[in-house]
Amino acid sequence: MNKYLYNNIRLCATIVSDTHIDEKNPTKWYPMVLLMRALKFAESNNSDVFLTVGDTTSRGSRNNWELTRTCFRKVPDAAKKIMLTIGNHDGWCDGEFDEAMNEYYSAYNDICKRKIDTPYFSEIINGYYFICIGTDSDSGCEASISDRQMDWFRQEMKKAGETNKPIFVFCHQSLNQRHGLPRTWDRHEDPNRPLTDGGIGDRSDEVAEILKSYKNVYYFSGHSHMGLCGEDMKAAEGYSSFEEEDGVTLVNLPSLSCGNHHGEMQGTGIGLQLEIYEDRVILRPVNIITRRFITKLNIKNKKPYHENIIK
């Protein structure tokens, strides 16, 4: 298996979502095994960054984060950088929201070797901006984006845009009404669902406007547990894991370890490899269990991966 599609790669990232580490899961070992398999894949492919797009835990308790720490300790050299986006499940615990967030910050410090005190932050990796945003308060399944965070996001995107390089944004929740939402929010479809169900929430349009102000922007989400799908599903049902809108590429990842629905591939163990080159960006779905790239889906232009030329 070739690690990369082309020579002279500038950055490689392994991205997964919704690992849902959970001490109360009757098969709690399964999500842990899949997370460690993903970390080993990242290590074997010399990833510069390993990133989760939220819901690393099923509940943000100390015990669940300790199980997560255990996974990362067992694969200490997975990537040069680790980034853990906040998800709604990470903000839930048996106590208050602030208690769960403190556990998240503590775990982030231990696992990622960086101290944070907000659910939004960025890293510049090999010259490229990786920006994470997420909920500031307990808002159920949506993301409550404060004015302070929105101002920070605008400024961070401005700085990223000045590099004239692709920008990578990560938020657990998709923009509203993308990737088939709200239809794909649950395996049981309900035509009466609110249009915001499954999405980022009230500030979706503001986030979208900021994203569309720059070139070569990628927005990654998870949350809905929609199975992996490409352009054939887009033609048949009107949605895909990979959608393009006004120059922004929207990417929705399936859950790594929980049951997925809709989509063309509903199994667990699916992640993405991001490859950045001087003139293009490539997204390659990968089966973390077999450590093989997925070749049976048409993602874009009848190819089993998504490829954009940098403009």
Backbone as a ProteinNet text record, in pm:
[ID]
protein_1_A
[PRIMARY]
MNKYLYNNIRLCATIVSDTHIDEKNPTKWYPMVLLMRALKFAESNNSDVFLTVGDTTSRGSRNNWELTRTCFRKVPDAAKKIMLTIGNHDGWCDGEFDEAMNEYYSAYNDICKRKIDTPYFSEIINGYYFICIGTDSDSGCEASISDRQMDWFRQEMKKAGETNKPIFVFCHQSLNQRHGLPRTWDRHEDPNRPLTDGGIGDRSDEVAEILKSYKNVYYFSGHSHMGLCGEDMKAAEGYSSFEEEDGVTLVNLPSLSCGNHHGEMQGTGIGLQLEIYEDRVILRPVNIITRRFITKLNIKNKKPYHENIIK
[TERTIARY]
84.5	0	87.6	65.4	139.9	89.2	181.3	141.2	71.7	125.3	73.5	49.8	-38.2	-67.6	46.1	114.4	219.1	345.5	452.3	577.6	576.2	672.3	692.9	573.3	522	410.6	459	374.1	410.4	351.9	239	178.2	86.3	91.6	1	-71.4	-203.4	-283	-375.3	-394.3	-494.1	-608.9	-730.7	-848.1	-955.8	-1008	-1119.9	-1221.6	-1338.8	-1440.7	-1522.9	-1582.7	-1680.7	-1627.3	-1515.4	-1459.6	-1539.1	-1602.4	-1695.1	-1634.9	-1520.3	-1462.1	-1555.9	-1589.9	-1696.4	-1677.9	-1651.2	-1633.1	-1760.3	-1877.8	-2004.9	-2050.2	-1977.8	-2007.1	-1977.1	-2072.8	-2046.7	-1929.4	-1895.6	-1776	-1682.5	-1645.5	-1567	-1432.3	-1385.9	-1257	-1262.9	-1382.4	-1390.8	-1355.6	-1417	-1374.6	-1227.3	-1177.3	-1036.5	-946	-981.1	-901.6	-900.3	-1017.2	-1022.9	-943	-949.2	-868.7	-720.6	-678.3	-536.9	-497.5	-588.7	-559.8	-540.1	-623.7	-610.1	-476.9	-438.5	-310.5	-193.6	-203.9	-96.7	-90.3	-207.4	-208.1	-137.1	-169.6	-105	46.2	88.4	231.6	297.6	233.4	293.3	301.3	211.1	212	279.4	352.2	430.7	344.6	231.2	140.1	201.7	183.9	227.6	130.3	3	-98.3	-203.7	-247.9	-361.5	-471.6	-590.6	-696.7	-829.5	-900.1	-1036.6	-1131.9	-1248	-1344	-1459.4	-1425.3	-1524.2	-1582.7	-1646.1	-1698.9	-1590.5	-1473.7	-1367.9	-1416.9	-1496.9	-1559.2	-1710.7	-1777.6	-1924.3	-1980.1	-1906.9	-1935.3	-1800.6	-1791	-1660.9	-1621.2	-1628.3	-1593.4	-1443.8	-1396.8	-1254.6	-1215	-1301	-1268	-1259.8	-1350.9	-1346.9	-1223.9	-1187.2	-1066.2	-941.6	-946.5	-832	-817.9	-930	-924	-866.1	-902.6	-849.7	-699.7	-656.5	-512.7	-439	-498.5	-436.2	-410.4	-506.8	-489.7	-371.1	-361.7	-253	-118.1	-118.1	8.2	61.9	-28.2	14.3	70.8	38.2	93.1	149.6	261.5	311.8	366.2	396.8	458.1	364.9	235	137.6	157.8	186	202.2	278.7	330.4	403.9	310.9	186.1	86.2	-40.9	-106.2	-236.8	-334.3	-453	-557	-689.9	-761.9	-889.2	-998.4	-1080.7	-1191.6	-1296	-1358.9	-1464	-1591.1	-1659.3	-1788.7	-1893.9	-2019.9	-2125.7	-2116.7	-2081	-2068.9	-1953.2	-1848.2	-1735.1	-1774.5	-1878.7	-1924.9	-2030.3	-2063	-2162.4	-2093.9	-2138.9	-2092.4	-2198.5	-2171.7	-2270.3	-2280.8	-2184.2	-2186.8	-2227.8	-2172.8	-2205.7	-2116	-2156.3	-2080.7	-1937.4	-1919.4	-1784.7	-1695.1	-1752.8	-1675	-1625.1	-1713.9	-1674.1	-1567	-1580.1	-1481.7	-1345.8	-1344.4	-1217	-1148.4	-1226.9	-1169.4	-1113.4	-1184.5	-1137.8	-1006.9	-1000.9	-878.2	-760.8	-786	-680.3	-629.6	-723.4	-683.8	-609.8	-655.5	-589.1	-444	-423.3	-288.1	-200.1	-254.9	-177.5	-151.1	-254.3	-244.2	-175.6	-213.2	-166	-43.6	-5.2	112.4	98.9	-23.1	-48.7	-159.6	-139.4	-239.8	-341.4	-470.1	-577.3	-678.2	-752.5	-857.8	-984.7	-992.9	-1114.4	-1134.2	-1258	-1281.9	-1247.9	-1183.9	-1141.4	-993.3	-920.4	-775.2	-725.5	-601.3	-544.8	-400.3	-352.3	-211.4	-166.1	-43.1	17.8	114.5	84.6	161.6	218.5	349.4	417.7	368.6	331.1	287.6	138.7	61.7	-82	-161.4	-267.7	-353.7	-453.7	-457.1	-558.8	-635.4	-762.1	-843.3	-958.6	-970.3	-1079.5	-1174.6	-1303.9	-1405.7	-1506.6	-1585.6	-1682.3	-1761.8	-1849.8	-1946.2	-1880.4	-1931.3	-1884.3	-1967.5	-2085.7	-2176	-2260.7	-2329.6	-2413.6	-2535.2	-2534	-2642	-2704.9	-2702.5	-2758.4	-2670.7	-2731.2	-2656.1	-2597.1	-2637.4	-2583.7	-2454.1	-2394.6	-2276.1	-2313.6	-2297.2	-2323.6	-2194.9	-2192	-2073	-2090.4	-2007.7	-2018.2	-1968	-2004.7	-1953.4	-1800.9	-1747.7	-1602.2	-1535.7	-1592.6	-1535.4	-1550.7	-1664	-1685.3	-1586.2	-1560.4	-1461.1	-1322.7	-1289.1	-1160.2	-1150.5	-1259	-1259.8	-1238.4	-1304.5	-1285.2	-1139	-1078.2	-939.1	-844.2	-873.2	-785.9	-794.8	-914.9	-931.4	-862.3	-866.8	-797.7	-647.8	-591.1	-447.6	-415.4	-501.6	-479.6	-488.6	-583.2	-599.2	-479.2	-409.6	-292.7	-175.6	-180.5	-73.8	-88	-208.7	-237.8	-221.7	-245.6	-241.1	-378.1	-405.1	-531.5	-549.9	-674.6	-710.7	-799.8	-774	-846.9	-917	-1050.3	-1133.2	-1205.6	-1210.5	-1271.9	-1376.2	-1496.7	-1604.7	-1686.4	-1721.2	-1792.1	-1920.2	-1992.6	-2120.2	-2103.9	-2175.1	-2179.5	-2252.5	-2230.4	-2319.7	-2461.2	-2560.1	-2698.8	-2735	-2815.9	-2873.8	-2769.1	-2655.4	-2557.2	-2547	-2487.3	-2470	-2603.2	-2710	-2840.4	-2918.3	-2863.2	-2935	-3057.2	-3165.2	-3178.8	-3218.7	-3241.2	-3285.2	-3191	-3060	-2960.1	-2918.5	-2991.9	-2955.7	-2975.8	-3064	-3090.2	-3125	-3102.8	-3133.9	-3284	-3365.1	-3509.7	-3546.7	-3586.5	-3613.2	-3745.9	-3748.5	-3866.8	-3883.8	-3984.6	-4001.9	-4035.5	-4069.7	-4107.6	-3992.3	-3872.4	-3758.8	-3733.1	-3690.7	-3646.6	-3528.1	-3518.4	-3412.8	-3274.2	-3266.3	-3135.5	-3088.2	-3172.3	-3134.1	-3007.9	-2914.8	-2791.7	-2683.3	-2715.2	-2617.8	-2558.3	-2477	-2405.6	-2500.3	-2613.3	-2711	-2730.2	-2762.3	-2807.6	-2705.6	-2578	-2476.6	-2416.7	-2489.1	-2441.9	-2414.6	-2506.8	-2489.2	-2367.8	-2343	-2226.9	-2096.7	-2091.9	-1972.3	-1950.9	-2058.9	-2048	-1997	-2045.3	-2002.3	-1852.6	-1802.3	-1658.8	-1579.8	-1623.6	-1554.2	-1545.8	-1654.9	-1663.3	-1588.1	-1533.6	-1457.9	-1315.3	-1275.8	-1137.6	-1135	-1020.6	-1003.7	-946.1	-974.4	-913.3	-938.4	-1064.9	-1104.2	-1171.1	-1134.3	-1193.1	-1255.2	-1379.4	-1452	-1490.8	-1432.6	-1454.3	-1553	-1643.9	-1739.7	-1760	-1833	-1873	-2016.9	-2040.8	-2164.8	-2285.1	-2315.8	-2440.7	-2431.9	-2310.5	-2289.7	-2345.1	-2336.1	-2373.7	-2261.7	-2297.7	-2197.6	-2126.2	-2010.3	-1930.9	-2005.8	-2007	-2070.4	-2008.9	-2024.6	-1962.2	-2058.6	-2008	-2086.2	-2204.1	-2199.2	-2314.5	-2433	-2406.5	-2512.8	-2563.7	-2472.9	-2513	-2611.6	-2583.3	-2671.3	-2805.3	-2802.7	-2924.9	-3011.1	-2946.4	-3021.1	-2998.8	-2900.3	-2880.3	-2781.9	-2709.4	-2611.4	-2489	-2380.4	-2253.8	-2170.8	-2070.7	-1974.4	-1882.5	-1875	-1786.8	-1871.7	-1889.2	-1971.2	-1893.1	-1918.1	-1848.2	-1949.7	-1921.4	-2017.1	-1943	-1956.3	-1895.3	-1746.9	-1677.9	-1533.9	-1489.5	-1584	-1551.8	-1580.8	-1487.9	-1508.7	-1555.6	-1674.9	-1734.4	-1716.3	-1661.6	-1630.5	-1694.5	-1776.2	-1840.5	-1791.7	-1733	-1677.1	-1778.4	-1778.6	-1860.2	-1800.9	-1878.7	-1826.5	-1726.1	-1613.3	-1511.6	-1558.7	-1637	-1661.4	-1807.3	-1899.8	-2042.3	-2113.4	-2233.4	-2308.3	-2338.1	-2316.1	-2347.5	-2473.7	-2527.3	-2650.4	-2648.1	-2746.7	-2747.6	-2612.9	-2574.7	-2444.6	-2434.7	-2319.6	-2293.2	-2213.9	-2134.6	-2060.1	-2094.2	-2165.3	-2216.6	-2139.3	-2032.3	-1954.3	-1867.2	-1810	-1718.6	-1576.3	-1485.9	-1344.7	-1300	-1376.6	-1341.2	-1288.7	-1176.3	-1118.8	-1075	-997.8	-948.5	-799.8	-731.2	-595.4	-597.9	-548.9	-535.7	-393	-378.7	-246.9	-241.4	-143.5	-127.5	1.1	-13.2	100.4	109.6	211.3	229.4	110.2	52.3	-51.3	-187	-202.3	-330.2	-349.5	-476.5	-514.2	-595.4	-561.3	-626.9	-681.6	-802	-865.5	-892	-831.8	-843.1	-909.6	-1030.4	-1093.5	-1011.7	-1002.1	-920.9	-995.3	-982	-1032.5	-925.1	-952	-853.3	-825.4	-926	-911.3	-811.9	-826.6	-737.1	-615.3	-619.8	-515.4	-500.2	-611.2	-612.1	-703.3	-661.9	-745.3	-867.2	-979.2	-1104.9	-1106.6	-1132.9	-1126.5	-1258.3	-1361.4	-1485.9	-1591.1	-1561	-1656.4	-1607.1	-1699.9	-1667.7	-1684.7	-1574.1	-1579.7	-1592.8	-1507.2	-1513.2	-1452.7	-1523.1	-1476.7	-1443.8	-1529.8	-1517.4	-1389.4	-1327	-1207.6	-1242.4	-1168.9	-1200.6	-1142.1	-1114.1	-1061.9	-1107.1	-1093.7	-1131.6	-1004.6	-998	-878	-917.2	-856.6	-875.8	-741.5	-736.5	-618.9	-626.1	-516.3	-512.6	-520.3	-613.1	-635.4	-555.7
-119.7	0	124.1	212.8	337.8	430.8	486.3	576.5	700.2	755	879.8	862.8	946.3	937.2	991.3	1094.6	1159.4	1175.8	1214.6	1244.4	1388.4	1418.4	1554.2	1606.7	1522.1	1563.4	1667.2	1765.5	1871.3	1848	1779.8	1749.2	1629.8	1541	1426.1	1429.3	1411.9	1409.6	1289.2	1230.3	1125.6	1185.7	1170.7	1234.3	1129.6	1126.9	1038.8	1120.2	1062.2	1132.8	1034.4	1085.8	1010.6	874.2	877.1	751.9	700.6	790	753.7	654.2	688.7	608.3	613.9	496.2	493.1	375.3	406.3	300.8	219.5	277.4	208.9	126.8	136	53.4	-92.4	-184.6	-325.4	-384.6	-323.9	-365.2	-244.5	-190.9	-66.5	-81.5	-204.1	-227.3	-194.3	-207.2	-192.4	-50.8	54.8	189.2	216	160.7	181.5	114.4	-6.2	-77	0.8	51.9	126.4	255.7	324.2	445.6	412.1	305.4	267.3	221.8	155.2	118.2	244.2	344.5	469.8	537.3	534.1	593	518.1	386.8	308.2	332.9	351.5	386.6	520.1	617.6	748.7	736	654.8	634.9	571.1	468.9	397.7	484.9	583.2	670.7	805.2	811.5	931.3	1057.6	1049.8	1164.4	1280.1	1398.2	1518	1554.5	1519.9	1550.8	1440.8	1406.2	1315.5	1397.7	1392.9	1481.8	1408.3	1430.5	1381.5	1499.9	1474.8	1582	1575	1553.8	1560.5	1427.5	1428.9	1308	1201.3	1245.6	1149.8	1057.1	1111.3	1031.2	1033.2	934.1	933.9	1025.4	1039.9	1139.9	1188.1	1320.1	1376.8	1359.4	1238	1209.7	1186.2	1195	1170.9	1029.2	932.5	793.6	771.8	831.9	814.9	881.6	997	1061.4	983.5	915.6	833.3	713.9	655.1	548.3	601.6	723.4	785.6	809.4	858.4	876.2	743.9	635.7	503.6	469.3	497.3	468.3	545	671.7	753.6	715.1	671.8	626.4	502.1	417.7	293	315.8	430.5	465.5	607.6	622.6	757.1	834.3	765.2	832.1	835	848.3	845.1	959.4	1078.1	1195.9	1302.9	1398.8	1508.1	1597.3	1611.9	1693.1	1611.7	1632.3	1573.3	1688	1680	1780.6	1709.4	1750.6	1688.1	1794.5	1795.9	1890.8	1856.3	1957.3	1932.9	1885.2	1786.8	1741.5	1756.4	1745	1761.4	1656.6	1532.8	1428.3	1457	1519.9	1554.1	1657.6	1733.8	1835.5	1786.8	1658.9	1601.4	1513	1517.9	1426.2	1422.5	1351.5	1342.6	1472.6	1562.8	1692	1803.1	1922.6	2038.7	2044.9	2129.4	2147.4	2190.5	2283.9	2332.8	2221.4	2127.8	2014	1929	1903.9	1826	1898.7	2029.7	2105.3	2105	2111.4	2104.9	1970.8	1863.8	1732.3	1729.4	1792.7	1801.8	1879.8	1994.7	2074.9	1998.8	1928.6	1851.4	1740.5	1669.7	1561.8	1617	1730.6	1791.3	1824.8	1880.2	1913.3	1788.6	1679.3	1555.8	1489.3	1481.4	1406.3	1487.5	1614.4	1698.1	1781.5	1778.1	1852.3	2001.9	2050.9	2194.3	2234.1	2344.4	2392.7	2479.6	2443.3	2525.8	2554.8	2663.6	2693.8	2743.2	2720.2	2746.6	2629.4	2608.1	2499.4	2537.6	2650.8	2693.4	2728.8	2686.5	2701.7	2668.6	2694.9	2663.6	2619.1	2554.7	2517.2	2551.2	2594.8	2611.5	2495.4	2408.6	2286.1	2287.2	2285.9	2293.1	2412.5	2518.8	2640.6	2649.8	2545.2	2542	2560.3	2637.6	2661.3	2547.1	2491.9	2396.4	2463.9	2490.9	2570.3	2486	2476.2	2402.1	2499.2	2481.5	2558.7	2461.8	2508.7	2420.3	2491.9	2417.7	2477.8	2539.9	2657.4	2727.6	2693.9	2637.2	2610.9	2489	2439.7	2321.3	2358.4	2316.9	2353.2	2229.7	2118.6	1996.1	1941.9	1912.5	1853.5	1957.6	2082.2	2187.9	2242.7	2337.6	2406.9	2550.8	2591.9	2730.1	2810.1	2892.9	2971.2	3112.3	3148.7	3280	3390	3514.7	3628.9	3634.1	3604.1	3606.6	3504.4	3384.2	3282.6	3323	3378.5	3418	3526.4	3621.1	3725.2	3663.9	3569.7	3500.8	3425.8	3357.6	3279.8	3370.2	3484.1	3578.6	3621.2	3654	3699	3586.5	3466.9	3353	3318.7	3323.5	3298.1	3406.6	3529.6	3637.8	3611.8	3571.4	3541.1	3422.4	3321.5	3204.1	3241.6	3328.5	3369.7	3444.8	3514.9	3592.2	3503.3	3375.1	3282.9	3238	3258.4	3211	3060	2991	2845	2790.4	2663.6	2603.7	2614.8	2627.5	2643	2526.2	2468.7	2350.7	2381.1	2375.2	2409.2	2283.6	2265.2	2146	2187.3	2136.7	2158.4	2030.2	1984.9	1857.9	1856.7	1967.9	1975.3	2034.7	1976.5	2029.3	2163.1	2239.7	2351.1	2296.3	2375.3	2330.3	2292.5	2188.6	2147.1	2109.3	2061.9	2004.7	1854.3	1781.8	1636.5	1566.7	1615.8	1552.2	1588.3	1674.9	1713.9	1799.5	1790.8	1708.3	1563.4	1527.8	1391.5	1286.5	1310.3	1210.1	1218.7	1294.4	1310.3	1181.3	1095.2	970.2	864.6	738.8	632.3	626.6	673.8	679.2	819.7	832.7	963.8	1020.4	1150.7	1220.3	1349	1356.9	1476.4	1602.3	1586.9	1702.3	1757.2	1707.6	1758.6	1906.7	1982.2	2120	2120.7	2221.9	2227.9	2238.2	2281.3	2294.4	2164	2060.9	1936.5	1876.6	1838.7	1775.2	1871.1	2000.2	2098	2178.3	2276.6	2355.7	2444.1	2483.5	2561.2	2702.4	2793.4	2928	3009.4	2981.7	3066.3	3001.6	2905.2	2835.4	2930.9	3022	3114.1	3204.2	3246.5	3331.6	3255.7	3131.6	3050	3028.3	2996.8	2973.6	3097.5	3213.4	3338.4	3361.1	3332.1	3347.3	3249.1	3124.6	3023.2	3064.2	3117.7	3149.9	3277.4	3344.9	3467.7	3439.4	3311.9	3275.8	3161.2	3145.5	3039.6	2914.3	2800.8	2673.8	2641.5	2652.7	2625.2	2488.3	2412.2	2280.7	2282.9	2236.5	2234.5	2090.1	2035.2	1896	1887.8	1790.5	1766.9	1616.8	1582.6	1444.1	1446.1	1396.8	1420	1337.7	1335.8	1274.3	1122.6	1067.5	923.7	879.2	965.7	926.9	844.3	734.6	649.9	720.3	667.8	726.3	715.7	824.1	820.5	926.5	905	993.5	1045.2	1063.7	1131.9	1049.8	917.4	837	860.5	869.1	899.8	1042.5	1131.6	1270.2	1275	1196.9	1195.5	1130.3	1025.8	950.7	1014.9	1067	1114	1261.2	1323.4	1465.9	1502	1404.3	1435.9	1346.3	1389.8	1316.6	1351	1268.9	1301.1	1414.6	1438.8	1542	1635.2	1758.4	1853.6	1982.6	2048.3	2172.6	2284.7	2397.7	2508.1	2641.2	2713.4	2847	2844.4	2743.5	2734.8	2667.2	2631.8	2563.1	2414.2	2331.3	2186.8	2143.8	2084.5	2036.9	1886.4	1839.1	1697.1	1647.6	1543.4	1485.6	1343.2	1316.5	1184.6	1095.2	965.6	871.2	849.1	788.5	752.7	639.3	653.5	549.2	420.8	431.2	311	282.4	370.1	345.2	317.7	263.3	232.1	355.9	347.2	455.2	421.1	517.3	496.9	585.5	566.9	632.6	603.6	680.4	658.8	527.5	506.4	385.1	282	326.5	235.8	272.7	183.5	214.7	145.5	77.2	7.5	101.8	48.8	125.7	115.4	191.8	180.9	264.5	367.6	449.1	585.8	624.2	755.3	817.2	925.2	993.6	1020.9	1015.1	1067.2	1193.1	1301.5	1428.7	1440.4	1466.8	1484.6	1622.7	1701.4	1835.7	1839.8	1886.2	1903.7	2051.2	2085.5	2225.4	2277	2190.4	2237.5	2172	2083.5	2014.7	1962.2	1935.2	1875.1	1749.6	1641.3	1512.6	1457.8	1401.8	1334.8	1190.9	1097.8	955.4	879.4	827.6	744.2	617.7	578.7	462.3	373.7	243.1	145.6	127.7	180.7	177.9	34.8	-51	-188.7	-265	-252.5	-324.2	-241.6	-111.7	-16.3	-7.7	-19	-7.3	107.8	177.3	284.5	225.6	292.8	245.9	280.6	181.1	200.9	171.7	131.9	86.8	196.5	317.2	427.4	532.4	591.8	706.8	832.6	891.5	1010.1	1136.8	1151.2	1267.8	1231.7	1266.1	1238.4	1090.8	1006	860	804.5	882	836	806.5	715.3	679.1	775.5	896	998.2	1134.9	1234	1371.4	1450.4	1513.7	1588.5	1726.1	1829.2	1966.5	2028.7	2097.5	2176.1	2308.4	2348.7	2473.4	2591.2	2681.8	2797.1	2917.7
0	0	0	-97	-100.2	8.9	84.5	192.7	139	28.3	-26.2	-176.1	-231.6	-374.3	-459.8	-409.6	-488	-403.9	-471.1	-402.5	-350.8	-266.6	-214.6	-136.3	-48.8	35.9	136.8	165	259.9	398.5	404.9	534.5	519	617.9	623.9	758	755.6	878.3	877.8	994.9	1014.4	1094.8	1043.3	1103.7	1128.8	1251.2	1286	1366	1386.5	1463.3	1545	1651.2	1730.3	1773.9	1845.3	1898.1	2017.4	2092.7	2201.2	2301.6	2355.8	2463.4	2584.2	2640.3	2741.1	2836.1	2962.6	3062	3083.6	3052.2	3074.7	2954.6	2846.3	2729.5	2764	2743.8	2777.5	2700	2586.8	2512.2	2501	2618.1	2619.2	2550.8	2536.6	2472.1	2322.7	2260.3	2114.6	2068.3	2123.4	2082.9	2112.2	2222.3	2255.7	2153	2112.3	2011.6	1880.2	1839.5	1713.9	1721.4	1835	1850.4	1842	1907.5	1901.4	1761.2	1690	1551	1465.5	1490.8	1416.5	1447.7	1574.2	1613.3	1549.9	1543.1	1481.1	1330.8	1269.3	1126.9	1106.1	1190.5	1180.3	1194.7	1290.7	1313.1	1191.3	1134.8	1021.9	897	886.4	769.5	796.1	906.4	938.9	940.1	1008.2	1013.5	1091.9	1039.5	1111.1	1222	1202.7	1303.8	1304.9	1425.2	1445.6	1509.4	1451.3	1496.5	1508	1620.9	1634.7	1620.9	1558.1	1532	1632.8	1758.2	1864.8	1906.4	2023.8	2087.3	2098.9	2142	2174.4	2284.2	2376.4	2482.3	2464.8	2525.5	2525.1	2632.9	2740.6	2843.1	2893.9	2916.2	2949.8	3094.3	3143.1	3282.7	3296.4	3418.3	3444.6	3404.3	3434.9	3402.5	3251.7	3176.8	3031.8	2971.2	3023.5	2972.9	3013.1	3126.6	3165.5	3071.1	3029.2	2929.1	2798	2763.8	2642	2654.9	2770.1	2793.7	2775.1	2824.1	2812.2	2666.3	2579.3	2436.7	2379.1	2412.3	2358	2418.6	2544.4	2605.7	2535.1	2489.3	2424.9	2285.2	2226.1	2094.1	2104.2	2172.1	2203.6	2084.5	1975	1860.1	1739.6	1764.8	1655.6	1557.2	1607.7	1522.1	1597.9	1523.8	1588	1669.5	1622	1691.3	1709.7	1823.7	1851.2	1875.2	1816	1838.9	1861.5	1965	2001.5	2001.5	1898.3	1890.9	1996.7	2056.2	2154	2082.6	2142.3	2092	2199.6	2163	2263.1	2373.1	2337.9	2440	2535.4	2486.5	2573	2678	2650.3	2744.2	2841.2	2834.2	2925	3027.8	3150.1	3253.9	3362.5	3470.7	3578.5	3657.2	3636.6	3704.6	3610.3	3631.9	3550.4	3425.9	3331.1	3207.5	3236.1	3329.3	3360.7	3412.5	3485.8	3535.3	3418.9	3323.8	3206.2	3125.9	3112.6	3036	3104.4	3235.4	3307.6	3285.2	3278.6	3248.9	3106.6	3014.5	2875.9	2867.8	2933.9	2930.5	2990.9	3101.4	3166.3	3075	3011.8	2921.5	2800.1	2749.1	2634	2667.8	2784.3	2828.9	2834	2887.8	2901.7	2767	2683.6	2558.6	2449.4	2437.9	2327.2	2362	2491.8	2538.4	2511.7	2531.8	2517.1	2613.5	2682.3	2776.2	2702.7	2714.1	2659.6	2770.4	2756.8	2853.4	2784.8	2653.8	2577.1	2480.6	2434	2338.7	2195.7	2175.7	2043	2049	1947.2	1946	1806.2	1780.2	1648.7	1663	1560.9	1549.2	1407.7	1395.8	1264	1246.5	1152.2	1132.4	991	981.3	851.4	768.6	838	770.7	743.7	776.6	749.5	878.5	871.2	987	1005	1126.3	1169.7	1283.3	1260.7	1353.3	1405.8	1537.3	1600.7	1669.4	1645.8	1716.4	1776.6	1873.8	1938.1	2044.4	2107.2	2198.2	2320.7	2359.1	2478.6	2601.6	2580.7	2692.5	2661	2761.6	2744.2	2660.3	2535.2	2443	2381	2454.2	2399.9	2289.5	2176	2065.3	1970.9	1985.2	1900.2	1959.6	1889.7	1940.9	1970.3	2093.2	2131.9	2113.4	2010.5	1978	2034.8	2130.7	2194.8	2102.1	2133.7	2057.8	2064.5	2181.6	2197.9	2106.2	2100.9	2012.2	1866	1828.5	1690.1	1648.9	1736.6	1707.4	1690.4	1778.5	1768.5	1636	1598.6	1474.8	1353.6	1351.5	1240.2	1228.7	1341.8	1340.8	1301.5	1349.3	1317.4	1169	1112.9	969.8	887.2	935	864.1	859.1	972.5	976	885.6	888.6	803.8	656.4	622.2	483.6	429.8	517	474.6	433.7	467.7	427.7	282.5	224.5	88.3	75.9	186.4	186.1	224.5	193	236.2	387.6	430.3	571.1	610.5	728.2	772.8	904.9	901.5	1017	1063.8	1195.5	1253.7	1356.5	1338.6	1434.8	1438.9	1556.2	1567.5	1485.1	1487.2	1417.4	1277.5	1183.1	1047.5	1044.3	940.6	912.5	895.1	931.2	920.5	776.2	762.9	634.7	530.1	575	483.3	511	417	430.8	460.9	398.9	413.3	536.9	621.7	743.4	708.3	789.8	911.3	886.1	759.4	726.7	782.1	771.8	809.9	956.4	1036.5	1176.9	1255.5	1211.8	1282.4	1178.7	1213	1117.8	1088.2	1182.1	1161.6	1114.5	991.1	934.2	985.1	1005.5	1054.8	974.4	888.8	804.6	883.2	1011.3	1092.7	1176.4	1154.7	1231.3	1201	1302.4	1276	1179.9	1096.8	995.9	1057.1	1183.6	1248.8	1312.2	1317.2	1384.9	1323.3	1409.9	1366.9	1324.2	1316.9	1271.3	1385.4	1348.1	1447.8	1528.3	1467.3	1543.1	1491.5	1582.9	1547.4	1468	1484.6	1420.7	1295.8	1241.6	1122.5	1006.9	980.7	867.6	887	1011.1	1038	1014.3	1062.2	1040.4	891.2	819.4	675.4	602.7	641.9	578.2	596.8	715.2	740.9	655.5	651.2	571.9	425.1	373.2	230.5	193.8	292.2	266.3	220.8	222.3	190.8	90.6	25.5	-73.6	-7.1	-69.7	-29.5	117.8	158.8	296.8	304.1	407.5	434.3	573.4	582	710	739.8	846.8	885	1001	994.3	1102.3	1120.3	1226.5	1252.6	1299.7	1422.2	1497.1	1451.7	1323	1277.8	1265.4	1265.5	1245.7	1110.4	1011.8	876.3	815.4	751.4	689.2	575.2	538.8	431.5	298.8	222.6	91	0.9	-129.6	-226.3	-330.6	-452.6	-555	-605.9	-595.9	-637.1	-543.4	-414.1	-318.3	-338.9	-373.1	-400.5	-517.1	-621.1	-737.8	-706.4	-622.3	-594	-486.3	-380.6	-263.4	-229.8	-295.2	-273.4	-164.8	-109.6	-5.6	-18.7	42.9	37.1	159.7	188	293.5	251	120.9	65.6	-21	23.6	-50.4	-71.5	-182.4	-213.8	-231.1	-167.9	-164.2	-164.9	-273.5	-284.6	-249.6	-299.3	-278.9	-151.3	-63.8	61.7	45.9	89.1	89	226.8	232	356.7	364.5	476.2	493.1	621.8	612.2	730	749.7	866.8	894.8	965.5	934	1011.1	1149	1235.8	1368.1	1353.6	1421.3	1414.9	1480.8	1589.8	1670.2	1702.2	1661	1685.7	1553.8	1562.7	1442.4	1359.6	1229.1	1137.1	1058.1	989.4	914	790.2	703	573.1	504.8	409.1	347.2	271.6	208.8	131.4	210.5	306.2	393.7	537.5	606.7	739.5	851.6	816.6	917.5	998.7	1104.4	1188.3	1133.4	1194.7	1160.5	1043.1	1006	889.6	934	877.9	901.5	770.3	778.6	659.8	672.4	560.5	553.9	468	525	454.8	403.9	274.8	214.2	149	188.7	133	50.7	-72.1	-161.6	-200.7	-273.8	-313.1	-393.2	-477.4	-569.4	-550.5	-449.5	-434.3	-292.5	-261	-133	-162.5	-94.8	-118	12.9	6.7	120.3	80.7	156.3	122.4	236.9	216.2	319.4	341.7	467.6	501.9	600.1	580.7	676.7	782.8	900.9	1008.2	1054.2	1045.5	1093.3	1006.5	873.4	782	743.1	775.8	737.4	585.3	516	370.2	327.8	224.8	172.9	103.3	117.6	59.7	-89.1	-172.5	-317.6	-388	-314.7	-377.7	-391.1	-344.9	-355.1	-453.5	-525.4	-609.4	-525	-485.9	-400.7	-484.9	-584.8	-673.3	-808.2	-914.7	-1050.8	-1070.8	-1011.9	-1024.3	-962.2	-876	-805.5	-659.7	-594.8	-455.8	-353.2	-393.8	-303.5	-354.2	-268.8	-303.5	-329.9	-445.2	-483.8	-535.2	-478.8	-524.8	-558.9	-670.5	-705.4	-629	-567.5	-491.4	-587.3	-559.1	-647	-599.9
[MASK]
+++++++++++++++++++++++++++++++++++++++++++++++++++++++++++++++++++++++++++++++++++++++++++++++++++++++++++++++++++++++++++++++++++++++++++++++++++++++++++++++++++++++++++++++++++++++++++++++++++++++++++++++++++++++++++++++++++++++++++++++++++++++++++++++++++++++++++++++++++++++++++++++++++++++++++++++++++++++

